[in-house]
Amino acid sequence: MSSPPVVAAAPAGMHRPFLLPAISLCRRELVRFVRQRSRIVGALATPLVFWLLIGGGMGRSLNVGGNSSYIQYFFPGTLLMILLFTAIFSTISVIEDRREGFMQSVLIAPVSRHAVVLGKVLGGTLLAAGQGLLFLLLAPAVGIGFTVGSASLCVLFMLILSFALTSLGLAIAWRMSSTQGFHAIMNLFLMPLWFLSGALFPAQGAWPVLRWAIAVNPLSYGLAGLRGAMGLVADGDVPSASLAVNLPVSLALAIFLFILAGLVASRPSQADLS
């Protein structure tokens, strides 16, 4: 009697699904967000209040130069705030999933961790860009018009920035075990990143140290891309406001932060099992 054929075991990591888990996790993020209406209101209401109060209150006091009023100048900055808030805080679900035991189930499944990262990042990206699109509908109210090309370019920058910011939030949230600690650390990153992007004030007239910080902040180039897509010109933007600089820098930032999130997630830690 012949012995049964020997079947070689597949090497570790082979035949693991990638796209299906990523798409499933992305869909889960979207469904969870829609069911939590307070997150929808909070992500939009806070930046909207900022825009109306700061833009309306300081509009007559500040002259940004160029062809835009201050409330127009502050519009892309408010849009960036929406992308930043929604993208970063959507990654809190990593901590919540770990607390509920869902993340542990995902990590012990035969699924690549890079697929988990991609699913989480795509979910946060779509949420942030969707919130940004809702706010973008207010642009005509302050005299900002779009063509098909400029609108497409604006959406492209929104997607790139959302992807980058969600990757940053995931890289930080992956190692954290409490939402309180996550909020504390993210506030340390959030506001300086936003303030030093030229969202609230142009670099011209600022202290030399602040001008330098705005110039080296990669988020400044994404904001300049948004402002350029809206046809707004202000004095003292980042050193080069050309699309040939803004787009590559924004893409490089998104790729770097996604790789960083993948590296952080691929390294086992005590938080994965806690």
N, C-alpha and C positions, 0 to 999 in steps of 0.2 A: 504494500500500500504506500502510495507516494505521500510524502509529507505536504501539508498545506503550504502554499507559497508565502514567502516572507515579504511583508510589506514594510518598506522603510518608513520610519516616522518622518513626518514633515519637519523641516527645520523650524526652530522657534521664529515666530514673526511671519511665516509664510502663510498664504491663503487667508489672511485676516481681512475681513471686510473693512473698507475705509470710508467710501462715500456714504453708504447707507447709515452707519452710526452717526456720521457728521450731520447728515440731513435730518435725522431723527432728533438729535439734540438741538439743532437749530430750530426745528418746528416746536419742540417742547418749550424753548425760551420764548417764542412768539406767543404761544397759547397761554403760558403763565402770565406774560405781560398784559395781554388783553383781559384776562380775568381779574387783574389787580388794577382797577380803575384809578386808585389813588396814585399809582406810579405815573399814569398817563397825565393826570392833572398836575402832579408835582413837577414832572420833567419839563412841562411847558409853561406852567404858571409862574414859577420862580424867575426864569430868564425874561419872560414877558414883562413882569413887574419891574425887573432891573432895567429893561430897555425903555419902558415908558417913563419911569421916575428919573433915571439918570439921563437918558437922552432928552427928555422934555425939560428937566430941571437945569441941566448944564448946557443945553443947546445954545442958549443965547450968551453964554459966558465963554465958550471955547470956540476958537477958530482953527479948524483943521486944515484950511487951505484947499487947493485943488478945486474940483467941481462939485463937492458934496458938502451938505450941511452936517452938523454933528450927529443928528439923529439918524441920518443916512450912514455916516461913518460908523456909528455904533451898531448898526443893523447886522453886518457880518460878524462883529464880535459877539453879539447876542446869539446868533446862529451857532457860532463856535461853542459858546457856553452850553447850548442845548445838546450839541453833539457830545461834548465832553461829559456833561452830567449823565446823560442817558447811557453812553457807552461804558463809562467807568462803573457806574453803580449797577448796571446790569450784571456785572461780574460778581456781585454779592451772592448771586445764586450758587456760585461754587461753594461758598461757606455754608449756605443753607442746605444744599444737597449733601454735603458731608455730614452735617448735623443730623439730617433725616435718614442717613444710611444709603441714599441713592448713589452717591459718588463712589462709595466703596464697592457697590455692586457693579458699577460701570468699570472700575479699575481692575477688578478680578476677572472680568469677562475677556474673551479672546479678541479684544479690540485694541487697535493701536492708540496710544495716548495722543499721538498727533491728530488722530481723527476726533478725539474728544476735544482737543484744543480748537481744531478747525470748526467743529459744530458750535461750541460756545462763542467763538469769535464771530462767526457768521451771524448767529442770532443777535448778538449785541450790535453788530454793524447794521443789520436791517432795522432794528429798533431805533437806533440813533438817527439813521438816515430818514426813516419814516417820520420821526418827530420833527426833524429839520425841515422836511418838505411841508409839513403843516404850517410851520412858522413862516416858511418862504412865501406862502400865499398872501402874507401881509405886506410883501414888498411893494406892490403897486400903491398901497396906501400912503407911502412916504416918497413916492415919485421914482421908484426903482423899477425899470422896465427890463424885459428879457426878449431876446430872440431865441429861436430854436437852438442855435449854436451856443449862445451864452448860458441858456438854461441847462443844456446838456453838460457843459463844462462845469457849471456850479454843482450839479448832481455828482459828477465824477469826483470833484474835490471833497464833497461831503462823504462819499463812500470811502475814499482813501483815508480821510481823517478819522472817520468812525472805526474803520478797521484797525488803524494804528492805536487809537485810544482804548479800544476794547482789548487789544492784545496787551497793552500796558496794564490795564486793570486786572486782567487774568493772571499775568505774571506775578503781580503782588498778592492777589487774593488766594492763589494756589497754596501758598505757604502759611496762610493765616487760619486761625481757628475760631476767631470771634469777629462779629460784625463791628463791635466797638473799636477794636484795634484797627480794622480795615478803614473805618471812617477817619480815625485819627491820622493814619499814615496818608490816606488819599487827600485829606485836606492840606497836608503838607506839600503835596505835589500839585493839586488841582489849581488853587488860586495863583501861586507863582507862575505856573505854566500859562495860565490864561492872561494874567496881568502883563506878563513879559512877552506877549505875542503881538502887542500893538492893538489889542482889542478895545482897550479903554482910552488910550491916548496914543498919538503918533510919537515916533522916536525923536523927531525934531523938537528941540527945546528941553528934552529930558536931560538928566545928569549923564555925563559920559559913560559911567558904569552901566546905567540902565540902557543907553543906546547900544552898548556892546552886548548886553544880555539879550536884548531883543534881536540883534543881528545873528547871534549864535543859537537862539532858540528855534529848533526846526519847525515848531508849531507856527511861528511867524510867517513862514513861507506858505503854509497851507492857508492861513488867513488871508495873506496877500493874494493867493490864487482865487479865493472866494470873492474878495473885494474887486479884483480885476474882472472876474466873470460877470459881476454886477455892473461893470462900467463905472466904478467909483475910483476917483483919483484923489489921493490925499498926500500932503507934503510929509516927508519924513517916514515913509514906509521902509521896510527892510531894504538892505543895500540894493537888491535887484528885484523889481516887481515884475519881471518878464516871465512869461509862461515857460520859457526854456529853462529857467532856474527853479521856479516854484513847483512845477510838476515832478521833476526828477527828485528833488529834495523830499517832497511829500511821499513819493513812492518808496524811496530809500528808507524813510522813517517807518513806514508801514511794514516793509519787509523785515527790517531789523527787529522791531518790537514783536512781530509774529514769531521770528526765529527764537528770540529771547523767551517768549511764553512757552514755546515748544521745548526748549532746553530745561526750563524750570519744571515743567510738567513731567519730563522724562526721567528726572532724578527722584527716586523714592524718598519719601520723608515720613516722619512720625505723624504729620498731619493727615496723610493719606489714610491712615488706619484709625485715627482718633474719632 
